[in-house]
C-alpha cells in the first residue's frame, strides 16, 4: 500500500506549459479524526483507506475523486444500506465501502444505480493508477445495477 500511496502523491499531470500534482491536498486527517469518524459511523474504517488518509490527508485526486471528512456517512436505504460513503466525485456521485468485506462501490446519484469497482481500497487505488487517474472513463465502463424495489439485482 505504501508504494501505491507514493506513486499517487508523486504523480504529476501535464497542463499547457507546466505540470501539477495529481493529488491536491485539502486538510490533514489525523488519527483522532479517523477514530471519531469511525465512532460516529459505528463501524471500523478500512485499513487501506486509513493508511491513505493518514499519509495524504483529505484532498482531490486528479480534480475528480474528492476525499473530505464530511463525505463519510452511512447509506440508509436501498440495496447498499449499511455501506459507508467515503468520497464523492466532481459530478456528485458517491464512493462507498462495504464494512463486511471492504469492497468498493460506485453509487450514482442520478441513475439510482451502483456498481462494484474493486475488492478493497488498495485494489481501487491501483486500478485508478492503471487507468491514468481517469475516473470518468472508469465510471462509464461500469456495469451498473439498478437500485429500486422492482428491479433489485437487474443490471441497467
C-alpha positions as CSV (number, residue, x, y, z in Angstrom):
1,X,0.0,0.0,0.0
2,X,2.9,2.4,0.8
3,X,4.2,2.2,-2.8
4,X,0.8,2.9,-4.2
5,X,0.4,6.0,-2.0
6,X,3.9,7.2,-3.0
7,X,3.0,6.8,-6.7
8,X,-0.1,8.9,-6.4
9,X,1.5,11.6,-4.2
10,X,4.4,12.0,-6.6
11,X,2.4,11.8,-9.8
12,X,2.2,14.9,-12.0
13,X,-0.4,15.9,-14.6
14,X,0.8,17.9,-17.6
15,X,-1.0,21.1,-18.4
16,X,-0.3,23.5,-21.2
17,X,3.1,24.9,-20.1
18,X,3.5,23.3,-16.7
19,X,2.8,20.2,-14.7
20,X,0.8,20.0,-11.5
21,X,0.4,17.2,-8.9
22,X,-2.3,14.6,-9.4
23,X,-3.2,14.9,-5.7
24,X,-4.3,18.3,-4.4
25,X,-4.1,18.4,-0.6
26,X,-7.0,20.0,1.3
27,X,-6.7,19.2,5.0
28,X,-4.9,16.7,7.4
29,X,-6.6,13.5,8.5
30,X,-5.3,12.8,12.0
31,X,-5.6,9.6,14.0
32,X,-8.1,11.3,16.2
33,X,-10.2,12.4,13.1
34,X,-10.3,8.8,11.9
35,X,-11.2,7.5,15.3
36,X,-14.0,10.0,15.7
37,X,-15.3,9.3,12.2
38,X,-15.4,5.5,12.9
39,X,-17.1,6.1,16.2
40,X,-19.7,8.4,14.7
41,X,-20.4,5.8,12.0
42,X,-20.3,2.9,14.5
43,X,-18.0,0.9,12.2
44,X,-14.4,0.1,11.6
45,X,-12.8,2.0,8.8
46,X,-10.9,0.0,6.2
47,X,-7.2,-0.3,6.9
48,X,-6.2,0.8,3.4
49,X,-8.4,3.9,3.5
50,X,-7.0,4.9,6.8
51,X,-3.4,4.4,5.5
52,X,-4.2,6.6,2.6
53,X,-5.8,9.3,4.7
54,X,-3.0,9.4,7.3
55,X,-0.4,9.7,4.5
56,X,-2.2,12.0,2.1
57,X,-4.8,13.8,4.1
58,X,-8.1,14.9,2.7
59,X,-7.9,16.2,-0.9
60,X,-8.6,15.5,-4.5
61,X,-7.1,13.0,-6.9
62,X,-7.0,14.5,-10.4
63,X,-9.7,17.0,-9.5
64,X,-12.2,14.2,-9.8
65,X,-12.1,11.9,-6.7
66,X,-12.7,14.1,-3.6
67,X,-11.9,12.9,-0.1
68,X,-13.4,15.0,2.7
69,X,-14.4,14.1,6.3
70,X,-18.0,15.3,5.7
71,X,-18.4,12.7,2.9
72,X,-18.2,9.9,5.4
73,X,-21.8,8.7,6.1
74,X,-23.9,5.5,6.3
75,X,-26.2,4.7,3.4
76,X,-29.6,4.2,5.0
77,X,-31.8,2.9,2.2
78,X,-31.7,0.6,-0.8
79,X,-29.5,-2.4,-1.6
80,X,-26.4,-0.7,-0.2
81,X,-28.0,0.0,3.3
82,X,-25.2,-0.1,5.9
83,X,-22.4,0.7,3.4
84,X,-20.2,3.7,4.2
85,X,-19.5,6.6,1.7
86,X,-16.0,8.0,1.9
87,X,-15.6,10.2,-1.2
88,X,-17.5,12.0,-3.9
89,X,-16.6,12.8,-7.5
90,X,-16.8,16.0,-9.4
91,X,-20.3,15.1,-10.6
92,X,-21.7,14.5,-7.1
93,X,-21.6,10.7,-7.2
94,X,-20.5,8.8,-4.1
95,X,-17.9,6.1,-3.5
96,X,-18.6,3.6,-0.7
97,X,-17.2,0.6,1.0
98,X,-19.0,-2.5,2.4
99,X,-17.9,-2.9,6.0
100,X,-18.2,-6.7,5.9
101,X,-15.6,-7.3,3.2
102,X,-14.1,-3.9,2.2
103,X,-15.5,-3.9,-1.4
104,X,-15.5,-0.5,-3.1
105,X,-18.7,0.6,-4.8
106,X,-19.6,3.5,-7.1
107,X,-23.0,4.9,-6.2
108,X,-24.7,7.0,-8.9
109,X,-26.7,9.9,-7.6
110,X,-28.5,10.3,-10.9
111,X,-29.4,6.8,-12.0
112,X,-30.4,5.2,-8.7
113,X,-27.8,2.5,-9.5
114,X,-24.5,1.2,-8.2
115,X,-21.6,-0.9,-9.3
116,X,-18.8,-2.8,-7.5
117,X,-15.4,-1.3,-8.5
118,X,-12.8,-3.2,-6.5
119,X,-12.3,-5.8,-3.8
120,X,-10.7,-3.4,-1.4
121,X,-9.3,0.2,-1.2
122,X,-5.8,-0.8,-2.3
123,X,-7.1,-2.5,-5.4
124,X,-9.2,0.6,-6.1
125,X,-6.2,2.9,-6.0
126,X,-4.1,0.6,-8.1
127,X,-6.8,0.4,-10.8
128,X,-7.2,4.2,-10.7
129,X,-3.4,4.5,-11.3
130,X,-3.6,1.9,-14.1
131,X,-6.4,4.0,-15.7
132,X,-4.1,7.1,-15.6
133,X,-6.5,8.6,-13.0
134,X,-9.3,8.9,-15.5
135,X,-12.2,8.3,-13.1
136,X,-14.8,9.5,-15.6
137,X,-13.9,6.9,-18.1
138,X,-13.8,4.2,-15.5
139,X,-17.3,5.2,-14.3
140,X,-18.6,4.9,-17.9
141,X,-17.2,1.4,-18.2
142,X,-19.0,0.0,-15.1
143,X,-21.9,-2.4,-15.4
144,X,-24.5,-0.7,-13.3
145,X,-27.1,-2.5,-11.1
146,X,-30.4,-0.7,-10.6
147,X,-31.3,0.0,-7.0
148,X,-35.0,0.1,-6.8
149,X,-37.5,-2.4,-5.3
150,X,-38.9,-3.6,-8.6
151,X,-35.6,-4.1,-10.3
152,X,-33.3,-5.3,-7.4
153,X,-30.4,-7.3,-8.9
154,X,-31.2,-6.4,-12.5
155,X,-28.4,-4.7,-14.5
156,X,-29.0,-1.5,-16.4
